[in-house]
Amino acid sequence: MLRSLHTVRTARVCRPCGPWSGRLRLCRTVSENDADKEDRECSEKNKINWDLVRDVGILSGSQLFLNMGFSQIVPVMPLFAAQIGGAWGAFGIGLIVSAPSMATFALNVPLGRLCDTIGRKPLMYVGTA
């Protein structure tokens, strides 16, 4: 295996350093077998993980629908409060809108510690029951 250091001044692909142009860099030359091996490793690293793309798409879509539903309820909530005749008024509406954020703030750390202690799946079973 031939390994030596040399300077590169032209726009070319140097195996370990990647593409770049016009700068002085130290690179190593490799034999043909090493070059083929590095090409295969690079092509395996650059493959798209379709399972990850699907999972991120599902999570993004669910968040989109959640936020769309929430944004459709908030503008008409004062009308419902006036129609029902609640005595809370604007404070009650603000309390209803901020309740999920307050619950997340209050329960995030304790439930995280509980999840670390007993595991994730038992908490998910309790949450769906």
N, C-alpha and C positions, 0 to 999 in steps of 0.2 A: 504494500500500500504506500503510495507516494504522498507525502504530506510536506509541504513547504510553504513559507510565507512569501507573498508577493504583493506589490501595490497595483491597484487597478485605477486607471484614469479614463477609461472609455465606458460608454453606456452598455453594459452587458450584465448578465446574471451571474453572480458569483455564488456558488452552491450554498455555503453556510450563511452568507450575509443577506442574500436576496437582491432584488433589483434596485439599482440606484445609478445616478448619472453624474459624472464629472467630479467626484470627490475622491480624495485619496483615502483608501481604507486598506486594512490588512485582511487578507483572505487566505484561505488554504486551498490548494489544488487537490483534487481527489481522483482516484482511478475510476474507470468506467463502471466497475461493479458497485463502488460506493455511490457513484452518481445515480445509477439506476435504483439503488436502495433508497437514497434520499428522495428521489422523485416519487417513488411509491409511498413513502411515509408522508410526503407533502400532500399527495392526492388523497390519502386516507384521512388526514387531518382536516382537509377542506371540504369533505363531504357534508351535505346537509343532513342533520338529524331530524327526520320527518316526524318522529314521535314527539320531540320537543316542540316542533312547529305546531303540531296538532294540539298539544296540551296548552301552549300559550294562546293559541287561537280560541280554545274553549274558555279559558279564564278571561280573556279580553272580551269575548262576546257576552259572557255572563255579567261582567262589570258594566258593559255598555247598556244591557237591558235593565239592570238594577238602577243605574243612574238616570236612564230615560224615564223609568217609572217614578222615581223620586222627584224628578224635575217636573213631572206632570201633576203630581199631587200638591206640591208646595204652593203654586199660585192660587188654587181653588180652596185651600184649607181655611182661610179666613171666612169665605162664604159659608162653608159647612159649619164653622163655629158660630157664626151669626144666626144661621138657620136653626141650629140645635138650641141656641140660647144659653150657651155656657157663660159662666161668670168670670172665667179666667181671661178672656180676651186675647190680646197680643202676647201676653206672658205665657199663656197656655200653649199657643201655637209655637212660640219659640222653644218651649220646653219639649214639645212633641218632636220638633225638627232636630233639636240637639240631643235627644235621648240616645240614639245609637252611638254618637261620638262620646258622650259621657260614659256609657256602658263599656265601650272599648277602652277608654282611659282608666276606668276603675278596675276592670277585670283582666287586662292584658297581662300584667306581671304575675298575679296569683295563678291564673290558669296556665301560664307558661311554665311556672315552676311545677305545678301539678302535672302538666304534660311531661316534663322531664322526669318526674318521680314515678308515675304509674304508666306512662306511655301514651301515645297519640290515639291509638285505636279505641281503648276503653272510653276516652272522652268523646270521641266521635259517636260511639254507640249511645252514650248518655244524651248527647246533643240531639240525636235524631229520634229519641224515644218520646 
